[in-house]
Amino acid sequence: MTGGNRNDVTQLIPLLQAVPPVRGKRGRPRCRPDVVLGDRGYDHDKYRRLVWALGVKPLIARRGTEHGSGLGKQRWVVERAFAHLHWFRRLRIRWEIRDDIHEAFLTLGCALICWRRLRALVTDAVD
């Protein structure tokens, strides 16, 4: 977690390095994802090379090109998650100075979103 005045692209490599091993089929577990998606804010050749060096394929939209790269279908899920978190006024703007308090509110917000979704699924299944 960084301050609001830091560019997100500076945290791309530390984020990929911090991904825990993914459980799956038998054998050596993958330590990193196969592909990373990004919007135009991540379009820097330096970061593309660093992502490739980690063994991850960067699918990042290019600046100055038309929209419609096809990345929106996958990124929509992430954007929707942020929209759900913005239901909570406390998370819309970061008021807390301490990281641990803000992270606790994020965790609580995610838990409430999951609970609401599960409750809606259960009531739909019962009806």
Secondary structure, 3 states (H helix, E strand, C coil): CCCCCCCHHHHHHHHHHCCCCECCCCCCCECCCCEEEECHHHCCHHHHHHHHHCCCEEEECCCCCCCCCCCHHHHHHHHHHHHHHCCCHHHHCCCCCCHHHHHHHHHHHHHHHHHHHHHHHHHHHHC
